[in-house]
Amino acid sequence: MDTWLPLREESSLEMPTFRVRESAREFKRQWESHALDPRLSDLFAQLTYVEQPLARDNAFTEETRDVLESWDDAPPFIIDESDGRIDSAKTALEYGYEGTSHKNCKGIFKGIANACLIAHRNRTEGDREYVLTAVASNCSSRTDCETNSEVRPHIATCRY
């Protein structure tokens, strides 16, 4: 699976291929390698966050926590596939992620709880900015999204 890198505004830049990595250290190595490429400087300048850069089983390991907490110039990370439990967003914030994504399939009440958590953290912790993203999709199936540009999902970033 490729990791999608949302941009602040539309861009005609070619996207490098980032693959979901088994290890936070490997992802950091790959990220830093791409960040040194001058052809990608505009892309990196427009980056708002990186969604689920690690395989689900590796999102909450001690290695991941160590890498994210010690990586001074890390891009902002959010979880998506790893948001499978009611306390996943809280765990993600404790591991160094900046937030999570909301999809109705994860549960509306869970989404409300996550929005409250993010809003609370943003009010009480001034040293970091937390984020909750949302995907609004009118697609009845993945095929519809891939073949009909009018119903492709739209990404929203909510800052409280």
C-alpha positions, 0 to 999 in steps of 0.5 A: 500500500502506498502512503498518501501525502496530502498537500495544502493546496493543489499541486502539479508536482510528481509524487514520490512513492512512499510505501508503508514501512515495517519499521519507524527507523526504516521510514525515517531513513526513507523520509530523510533520503527523499527530503534531501532531494531538491526536486521534492523541496516544493512538495515537502514545503506543502505537506500538512501531514503523513497518514499511517506511514507504518503497518498497523502492527508497527504503529504502536511499538516502543521503537516507533515511540522512540523514533517519533519522540526523538525525531526533531524535524519529523513531519506530522503523522496521523494514524488511520488503519491503526485507529481500531479501538476506542482508545487508539487516538489517545494511544497515538498521541502518547506515541508521538502522532499528531492525530487520527482520521475520522470515517463514519465506518469507525463509528460516529460516537468514536469520532465525536470522542476523538474530536473532543480529545483533539480539541482538549489537547489543542487547548491545554497543550501549547507545544504541539498542534493536534489534528483530526482529518475526515474523509467525505465520500459519496462512493458506494464502492472503491471502483466508483471512486476510481472511475468517477472523478465526481465522487472521489473522496474529499479530504478535510483537516479539522483544527480545533 
